Amino acid sequence: MEVLEDKLLNIGLPILLTLAVARLVYIFLSPRSPARLPPVIATWPVMGGVVRFLKGPVAVIREEYPKLGSVFTLNLLNKKITFLIGPEVSAHFFNGSESDLSQNEVYRFMVATLGPGVVYDVDYSVRLDQFRFCTEGLRANKLNGHVYQMLLETQWRGGHKTRVGPSDQPDSEQMSAERRSAKQALRRGVRSLRRPRQEYAQHQRPVPLPPHPGPPAPRPGPQEAQGGLRGDHSRAKAHRQIGERPAAVPDGYSRYRDGRPTTESEITGLLIGTLIAGRNTSSITATWTGAHLLSNKKYLPLVLHEQRNLVGKHGKKVDHDVLLEMEILYRCIKEALRLHPPQLLLRTSLSDFSVKTSEGKEYDVPKDHIIATSPAFANRLPHIYKDPDAFDPDRFAPGREDDKAAGAFSNISFGGGRHGCLGDAFAYLQIKATWSHLLRNFEVELVSPFPEIDWKSMVVGVKGKVMVRYKRRELPITH
């Protein structure tokens, strides 16, 4: 009897172990249960998803978020877009490695503008080196050197430089930001990329903010733009030979980690990319900041009072440290950007991953999905921001800080995590320099209705013209 039991045990135990291993293999290798996949937006077959998406991604999210929650998928022809909305499901989007969530596939269309071998046409390790070339000048210890140029460009008049001091007429935010980005990042060779500027008489006649330049001049394509920048790079090489080092091409940071020097084509593409990245975002945010301030009876007096105090404390001097003291203006810019950030940020999933919502639901997001988050929608979530559609800069004041209440990704105007914007500190200084100069030297009045949002571009600007009337005056000093 004992012998029989031993034989049964010797036969049965391996069988049980084999079945257990087979079950584990099946669990790990079999397709995921449909119950774990994100819910799918209901659309008409074939073209339904395209029609919905073309109406605007924020419109789609606004309609589906209350029904489906913070994670859902839209079928878009042969692609699937999975949206991750809110800080509780955004950690992987912003902190995931490039081997898990890639930018190259979704932003590859930029190669036609930047040229080959740059940013989205190279692997991540090379791209990191290229970002290093561009960001050394944006580090905190280098920002002070940019302030003088910001002020000089803000006071640009009639297409010619003037001394730092009072200007006879205010620059528009957009033209000023474009010129600063162009000159600081790209020097003379990129001037061909600017739109022509329309001059306006001072004082009482309303003018658009930013000025409408009339019929747009033909824009140079990538080849023409790169040709213009190559001339600038050739001048930079000549400066090197005689011992000078222009700021646009820093010798110490123009080699890759493996020792390979950057090529002329790569430098050209990076310079164009720097202009594109810094121009629209800064100019649009400056415009929205002005529209909100000039139509707000509470915060415009507070910002003006802050400027009076600073003039009384430092005189007319404006440098990096003085700009950092503009806390109220900073919060107004940050709030304008919260309300009007980019519509979408995109990645492609190169591997499966899972997310868990605040309600405890877990979803498995498959490989090859396009992964999207929307700063324009997430920055207005009512469970994070009280009265989310209101312009309330005090929500960022010490002791309140609504943007930190729900975690690291409560405010994603500049992205976040390992994918945060490299030039956010520069952008704030740039916009502060613009508006501090305008408010100190001009009385500006908004005479058009508050602008509507133009949802036709990824970086949402104003629809139509924002009309202002202005006259020159010096801000009274508070002692």
C-alpha positions as CSV (number, residue, x, y, z in Angstrom):
1,M,0.0,0.0,0.0
2,E,2.8,2.3,0.9
3,V,4.6,1.5,-2.4
4,L,1.4,2.4,-4.3
5,E,1.1,5.7,-2.5
6,D,4.7,6.5,-3.2
7,K,4.2,5.8,-6.9
8,L,1.0,7.9,-7.1
9,L,2.9,10.8,-5.3
10,N,5.9,10.5,-7.7
11,I,3.6,10.6,-10.7
12,G,1.0,13.1,-9.4
13,L,3.4,15.8,-8.0
14,P,5.2,16.4,-11.4
15,I,1.8,16.6,-13.1
16,L,0.5,19.1,-10.7
17,L,3.7,21.2,-11.0
18,T,3.5,21.0,-14.8
19,L,-0.1,22.2,-14.7
20,A,0.8,25.1,-12.3
21,V,3.7,26.2,-14.5
22,A,1.5,26.0,-17.7
23,R,-1.2,28.1,-16.0
24,L,1.4,30.8,-15.0
25,V,2.8,30.8,-18.6
26,Y,-0.7,31.2,-19.9
27,I,-1.5,34.1,-17.6
28,F,1.7,36.0,-18.5
29,L,1.7,35.3,-22.3
30,S,-2.0,35.2,-23.2
31,P,-3.7,38.4,-24.4
32,R,-5.0,40.7,-21.8
33,S,-8.6,40.5,-20.8
34,P,-10.7,43.1,-22.5
35,A,-12.0,44.1,-19.1
36,R,-8.5,45.6,-18.3
37,L,-8.3,47.7,-21.5
38,P,-9.2,51.4,-21.3
39,P,-12.8,52.2,-22.3
40,V,-13.2,53.1,-26.0
41,I,-15.0,56.2,-27.2
42,A,-18.1,55.3,-29.2
43,T,-17.9,56.5,-32.8
44,W,-19.2,55.7,-36.2
45,P,-17.3,52.9,-38.0
46,V,-14.1,53.7,-40.0
47,M,-14.1,57.5,-40.1
48,G,-16.0,58.3,-36.9
49,G,-12.9,58.7,-34.8
50,V,-11.3,61.0,-37.4
51,V,-14.4,63.2,-37.5
52,R,-14.5,63.5,-33.7
53,F,-10.8,64.3,-33.5
54,L,-10.9,66.9,-36.2
55,K,-13.4,68.9,-34.2
56,G,-10.6,69.4,-31.7
57,P,-8.9,67.1,-29.2
58,V,-9.9,69.3,-26.2
59,A,-13.6,69.1,-27.3
60,V,-13.4,65.3,-27.4
61,I,-11.8,65.2,-23.9
62,R,-14.3,67.7,-22.5
63,E,-17.2,65.5,-23.7
64,E,-15.8,62.0,-22.8
65,Y,-13.9,62.7,-19.5
66,P,-17.1,62.9,-17.4
67,K,-18.4,59.6,-18.9
68,L,-15.2,57.5,-19.2
69,G,-12.9,58.9,-16.5
70,S,-9.2,59.8,-16.7
71,V,-8.1,57.0,-19.1
72,F,-9.8,56.2,-22.4
73,T,-9.0,55.3,-26.0
74,L,-10.1,56.8,-29.4
75,N,-9.8,54.7,-32.5
76,L,-8.3,56.8,-35.3
77,L,-8.3,54.8,-38.5
78,N,-5.4,52.3,-38.0
79,K,-4.1,54.1,-34.9
80,K,-5.4,54.1,-31.3
81,I,-4.9,57.2,-29.1
82,T,-5.1,56.6,-25.4
83,F,-5.7,59.7,-23.3
84,L,-4.2,60.0,-19.8
85,I,-5.9,63.0,-18.0
86,G,-5.0,64.2,-14.6
87,P,-2.0,63.9,-12.3
88,E,-2.9,60.5,-10.8
89,V,-2.4,58.8,-14.2
90,S,0.3,61.0,-15.7
91,A,3.4,59.8,-13.9
92,H,4.4,57.2,-16.5
93,F,3.8,59.7,-19.3
94,F,6.2,62.3,-17.9
95,N,8.7,60.0,-16.2
96,G,8.7,56.9,-18.5
97,S,11.9,56.1,-20.2
98,E,12.3,56.8,-24.0
99,S,12.5,53.0,-24.5
100,D,8.9,52.8,-23.1
101,L,7.4,56.0,-24.4
102,S,9.0,57.6,-27.4
103,Q,8.6,61.1,-28.9
104,N,10.4,60.3,-32.2
105,E,7.5,58.6,-33.9
106,V,4.8,61.2,-33.2
107,Y,7.0,64.3,-33.8
108,R,8.9,63.0,-36.8
109,F,7.2,65.5,-39.1
110,M,9.5,68.1,-37.5
111,V,12.5,66.6,-39.4
112,A,11.4,68.3,-42.5
113,T,11.8,71.7,-40.7
114,L,14.9,70.9,-38.6
115,G,16.7,68.8,-41.0
116,P,18.2,65.3,-40.7
117,G,20.4,64.2,-37.7
118,V,18.7,66.6,-35.2
119,V,16.3,66.0,-32.2
120,Y,13.5,63.7,-33.5
121,D,15.7,62.1,-36.2
122,V,18.2,60.7,-33.7
123,D,18.2,58.2,-30.9
124,Y,17.6,59.5,-27.3
125,S,21.2,59.5,-26.2
126,V,22.2,61.8,-29.1
127,R,19.2,64.0,-28.5
128,L,20.2,64.4,-24.8
129,D,23.6,65.7,-26.0
130,Q,21.9,68.1,-28.4
131,F,19.7,69.4,-25.6
132,R,22.8,69.9,-23.5
133,F,24.3,72.1,-26.3
134,C,21.1,74.3,-26.2
135,T,20.5,74.4,-22.5
136,E,23.9,75.4,-21.0
137,G,23.0,79.0,-21.6
138,L,19.6,78.6,-19.9
139,R,21.0,77.4,-16.6
140,A,20.2,79.6,-13.5
141,N,23.8,80.9,-13.3
142,K,23.7,82.0,-17.0
143,L,20.2,83.7,-17.0
144,N,21.5,87.1,-15.7
145,G,23.5,87.5,-18.9
146,H,20.3,87.4,-21.0
147,V,18.4,90.1,-19.2
148,Y,20.1,93.1,-20.8
149,Q,19.3,91.7,-24.2
150,M,15.7,91.0,-23.2
151,L,15.3,94.7,-22.2
152,L,17.1,95.9,-25.3
153,E,14.8,93.9,-27.6
154,T,11.7,95.0,-25.7
155,Q,12.6,98.6,-26.4
156,W,13.4,97.9,-30.1
157,R,11.8,100.7,-32.2
158,G,11.4,101.0,-35.9
159,G,13.6,98.1,-36.6
160,H,16.7,99.7,-35.0
161,K,18.3,99.3,-31.7
162,T,18.0,102.0,-29.1
163,R,19.8,102.6,-25.8
164,V,18.3,100.9,-22.7
165,G,15.9,103.5,-21.4
166,P,12.5,105.0,-22.1
167,S,11.0,104.1,-25.5
168,D,8.7,106.3,-27.5
169,Q,6.2,103.5,-28.2
170,P,5.6,100.1,-26.7
171,D,6.5,96.9,-28.5
172,S,3.9,94.2,-28.9
173,E,4.4,91.1,-26.9
174,Q,4.6,88.9,-29.9
175,M,7.1,90.9,-32.0
176,S,9.2,91.6,-28.9
177,A,9.4,87.9,-27.9
178,E,10.2,86.9,-31.5
179,R,13.0,89.4,-31.7
180,R,14.4,88.3,-28.3
181,S,14.3,84.6,-29.2
182,A,15.8,85.3,-32.6
183,K,18.7,87.5,-31.4
184,Q,19.6,85.7,-28.2
185,A,19.5,82.2,-29.7
186,L,20.4,82.7,-33.3
187,R,22.0,86.1,-33.7
188,R,21.8,87.9,-37.0
189,G,21.4,84.9,-39.3
190,V,17.9,84.1,-38.2
191,R,16.4,87.6,-38.8
192,S,14.9,86.4,-42.1
193,L,12.4,84.2,-40.1
194,R,10.7,87.2,-38.5
195,R,7.5,88.6,-39.8
196,P,7.6,92.2,-41.1
197,R,6.6,94.8,-38.5
198,Q,3.9,97.4,-38.9
199,E,4.6,100.8,-37.3
200,Y,1.9,102.5,-35.3
201,A,1.5,106.1,-34.2
202,Q,1.6,106.6,-30.5
203,H,-1.3,107.6,-28.2
204,Q,-5.0,107.3,-28.7
205,R,-5.6,105.3,-31.9
206,P,-6.4,101.7,-30.9
207,V,-3.9,99.1,-32.2
208,P,-3.9,95.3,-32.2
209,L,-2.0,93.5,-29.4
210,P,0.1,92.0,-30.9
211,P,0.2,94.3,-33.9
212,H,-1.3,93.0,-37.1
213,P,1.5,93.3,-39.7
214,G,-0.8,93.4,-42.7
215,P,-0.4,90.8,-45.5
216,P,2.2,88.3,-44.4
217,A,5.4,88.2,-46.3
218,P,6.4,84.8,-47.8
219,R,8.0,82.7,-45.1
220,P,11.4,81.0,-46.0
221,G,11.2,77.3,-46.1
222,P,13.7,75.1,-44.1
223,Q,16.3,75.2,-46.9
224,E,16.3,79.0,-47.1
225,A,16.2,79.3,-43.3
226,Q,19.1,76.9,-43.0
227,G,21.0,78.7,-45.7
228,G,20.7,82.0,-43.8
229,L,21.8,80.4,-40.6
230,R,24.8,78.7,-42.2
231,G,26.1,82.2,-43.0
232,D,25.9,83.1,-39.4
233,H,27.6,79.9,-38.4
234,S,30.4,80.6,-40.9
235,R,30.9,84.0,-39.2
236,A,31.0,82.2,-35.8
237,K,33.8,80.0,-37.1
238,A,35.7,83.0,-38.2
239,H,35.3,84.5,-34.7
240,R,36.7,81.3,-33.2
241,Q,39.8,81.5,-35.4
242,I,40.6,84.9,-34.0
243,G,39.9,83.9,-30.4
244,E,36.4,85.2,-29.9
245,R,33.5,83.1,-28.8
246,P,30.0,84.2,-29.9
247,A,27.2,83.2,-27.4
248,A,25.2,81.3,-30.1
249,V,27.8,78.6,-30.6
250,P,29.6,77.9,-27.3
251,D,32.8,76.1,-27.9
252,G,32.7,74.2,-24.6
253,Y,29.4,72.4,-25.4
254,S,29.6,71.6,-29.1
255,R,31.0,68.1,-28.9
256,Y,29.1,64.9,-28.2
257,R,30.0,62.7,-25.3
258,D,31.9,60.4,-27.5
259,G,34.1,63.3,-28.7
260,R,32.5,63.8,-32.1
261,P,32.1,67.5,-33.0
262,T,28.7,68.9,-34.1
263,T,28.3,69.4,-37.8
264,E,27.3,72.7,-39.4
265,S,23.9,71.1,-40.4
266,E,23.3,69.9,-36.9
267,I,24.0,73.3,-35.4
268,T,21.7,74.9,-38.0
269,G,18.9,72.5,-37.1
270,L,19.3,73.1,-33.4
271,L,19.2,76.8,-33.8
272,I,16.0,76.6,-35.9
273,G,14.5,74.3,-33.2
274,T,15.4,76.8,-30.5
275,L,13.6,79.6,-32.3
276,I,10.5,77.5,-32.9
277,A,10.4,76.2,-29.3
278,G,10.7,79.7,-27.8
279,R,8.9,82.0,-30.1
280,N,5.2,81.0,-30.2
281,T,4.9,79.8,-26.6
282,S,6.4,83.0,-25.1
283,S,4.7,85.4,-27.4
284,I,1.3,83.8,-27.0
285,T,1.6,83.6,-23.2
286,A,2.7,87.2,-23.1
287,T,-0.4,88.2,-25.1
288,W,-2.7,86.2,-22.9
289,T,-1.0,87.7,-19.8
290,G,-1.7,91.2,-21.1
291,A,-5.3,90.4,-22.1
292,H,-6.0,89.1,-18.6
293,L,-4.2,91.9,-16.8
294,L,-5.8,94.7,-18.8
295,S,-9.3,93.3,-18.2
296,N,-8.8,92.6,-14.5
297,K,-9.6,95.3,-12.0
298,K,-8.0,93.4,-9.1
299,Y,-4.7,92.3,-10.4
300,L,-3.6,95.1,-12.7
301,P,-3.4,97.6,-9.7
302,L,-1.5,95.0,-7.7
303,V,1.0,94.5,-10.5
304,L,1.4,98.3,-10.9
305,H,1.9,98.7,-7.2
306,E,4.6,96.0,-7.3
307,Q,6.4,97.9,-10.1
308,R,6.2,101.2,-8.2
309,N,7.7,99.5,-5.1
310,L,10.6,98.1,-7.2
311,V,11.3,101.4,-8.9
312,G,11.4,103.0,-5.5
313,K,13.7,100.4,-4.2
314,H,16.1,99.9,-7.2
315,G,15.4,102.9,-9.4
316,K,15.0,102.2,-13.1
317,K,17.5,99.3,-12.9
318,V,16.1,96.0,-14.1
319,D,18.3,93.0,-14.0
320,H,17.9,89.3,-13.2
321,D,17.5,89.8,-9.5
322,V,15.0,92.6,-9.9
323,L,12.9,90.4,-12.3
324,L,13.0,87.7,-9.7
325,E,11.4,90.1,-7.2
326,M,8.3,90.5,-9.4
327,E,6.3,87.8,-7.6
328,I,2.8,89.1,-8.4
329,L,3.7,89.5,-12.1
330,Y,5.1,86.0,-12.1
331,R,1.9,84.6,-10.7
332,C,-0.1,86.4,-13.3
333,I,2.0,85.0,-16.1
334,K,1.8,81.5,-14.5
335,E,-2.0,81.8,-14.3
336,A,-2.3,83.0,-17.9
337,L,-0.2,80.0,-19.0
338,R,-2.3,77.6,-16.8
339,L,-5.4,78.8,-18.6
340,H,-3.8,78.8,-22.1
341,P,-1.2,76.0,-22.4
342,P,-0.6,73.7,-25.4
343,Q,-3.5,71.5,-26.3
344,L,-1.8,68.1,-26.5
345,L,1.5,66.4,-25.6
346,L,2.1,63.1,-27.4
347,R,4.2,59.9,-27.1
348,T,4.2,56.4,-28.7
349,S,4.1,53.4,-26.3
350,L,6.9,51.0,-27.2
351,S,5.8,48.5,-24.5
352,D,2.7,47.6,-22.5
353,F,2.1,49.5,-19.3
354,S,-0.6,49.8,-16.6
355,V,-2.2,52.8,-15.0
356,K,-4.4,53.1,-11.9
357,T,-7.0,55.9,-11.5
358,S,-7.9,57.7,-8.4
359,E,-11.0,55.6,-8.2
360,G,-8.9,52.4,-8.0
361,K,-9.5,51.2,-11.6
362,E,-6.5,49.6,-13.3
363,Y,-6.1,49.6,-17.1
364,D,-3.5,47.9,-19.3
365,V,-2.4,50.2,-22.2
366,P,-1.0,48.1,-25.1
367,K,2.1,48.7,-27.0
368,D,1.9,50.9,-30.2
369,H,-0.8,53.1,-28.8
370,I,-0.3,56.9,-29.2
371,I,-0.4,58.2,-25.7
372,A,-1.7,61.7,-25.2
373,T,-2.3,64.1,-22.3
374,S,-3.8,67.6,-22.5
375,P,-2.4,70.5,-20.5
376,A,-5.3,72.6,-21.8
377,F,-7.9,70.3,-20.2
378,A,-5.9,69.0,-17.2
379,N,-4.9,72.5,-16.0
380,R,-8.6,73.2,-15.5
381,L,-9.7,70.1,-13.5
382,P,-12.1,71.3,-10.8
383,H,-11.0,68.8,-8.2
384,I,-7.5,70.5,-8.4
385,Y,-8.4,74.1,-9.0
386,K,-11.2,75.9,-7.4
387,D,-13.1,78.0,-10.0
388,P,-10.8,76.5,-12.7
389,D,-11.9,78.9,-15.5
390,A,-11.3,82.0,-13.4
391,F,-8.1,84.1,-13.7
392,D,-6.9,83.8,-10.1
393,P,-3.1,84.2,-9.8
394,D,-3.4,84.0,-6.0
395,R,-3.9,80.2,-6.4
396,F,-0.1,80.1,-6.7
397,A,0.6,82.3,-3.7
398,P,2.5,81.0,-0.6
399,G,0.2,79.1,1.7
400,R,-2.2,78.2,-1.0
401,E,-0.3,76.7,-4.0
402,D,-3.2,74.8,-5.6
403,D,-0.9,73.4,-8.2
404,K,0.9,71.3,-5.6
405,A,-2.1,70.0,-3.8
406,A,-2.7,66.9,-6.1
407,G,0.9,66.0,-6.8
408,A,3.8,66.7,-9.1
409,F,1.7,66.9,-12.3
410,S,-1.1,69.2,-11.2
411,N,0.1,71.9,-13.5
412,I,1.6,70.7,-16.8
413,S,1.9,73.9,-18.7
414,F,5.7,73.2,-19.1
415,G,5.3,69.5,-19.1
416,G,6.9,67.7,-16.1
417,G,9.3,65.1,-14.9
418,R,12.1,64.0,-17.2
419,H,10.2,65.7,-20.1
420,G,9.8,69.1,-18.4
421,C,10.5,72.2,-20.5
422,L,14.2,73.2,-20.5
423,G,13.5,76.9,-21.0
424,D,10.7,77.6,-18.5
425,A,12.8,80.0,-16.3
426,F,14.0,81.8,-19.4
427,A,10.4,82.2,-20.6
428,Y,9.3,83.7,-17.3
429,L,12.2,86.2,-17.4
430,Q,11.4,87.1,-21.0
431,I,7.7,87.8,-20.4
432,K,8.5,89.7,-17.1
433,A,10.9,91.9,-19.0
434,T,8.3,92.7,-21.6
435,W,5.4,93.5,-19.3
436,S,7.5,95.3,-16.6
437,H,8.8,97.7,-19.3
438,L,5.3,98.3,-20.8
439,L,3.7,98.9,-17.4
440,R,6.5,101.2,-16.2
441,N,6.5,103.3,-19.4
442,F,3.0,103.2,-20.8
443,E,-0.6,103.4,-19.8
444,V,-2.3,100.6,-21.7
445,E,-6.0,100.2,-22.1
446,L,-7.8,97.2,-23.6
447,V,-10.5,98.5,-25.9
448,S,-11.7,95.3,-27.6
449,P,-13.7,92.5,-25.9
450,F,-11.7,89.9,-24.1
451,P,-10.4,87.5,-26.8
452,E,-11.7,84.0,-27.6
453,I,-9.4,81.0,-27.7
454,D,-8.2,79.9,-31.1
455,W,-8.2,76.1,-30.9
456,K,-6.8,75.6,-34.5
457,S,-3.2,75.4,-33.3
458,M,-1.5,73.2,-30.8
459,V,-0.3,76.2,-28.9
460,V,-3.6,78.0,-28.3
461,G,-3.5,81.7,-29.2
462,V,-6.1,84.4,-29.4
463,K,-8.8,84.5,-32.1
464,G,-8.8,87.8,-34.0
465,K,-7.3,91.0,-32.8
466,V,-6.8,92.2,-29.2
467,M,-7.1,96.0,-29.5
468,V,-5.4,98.3,-27.1
469,R,-5.0,102.1,-26.7
470,Y,-1.8,103.4,-25.0
471,K,0.0,106.5,-24.1
472,R,3.5,107.2,-22.8
473,R,3.9,108.0,-19.1
474,E,6.4,107.1,-16.3
475,L,5.0,105.1,-13.4
476,P,4.9,107.1,-10.2
477,I,7.4,105.9,-7.7
478,T,6.5,104.5,-4.3
479,H,9.1,105.3,-1.7
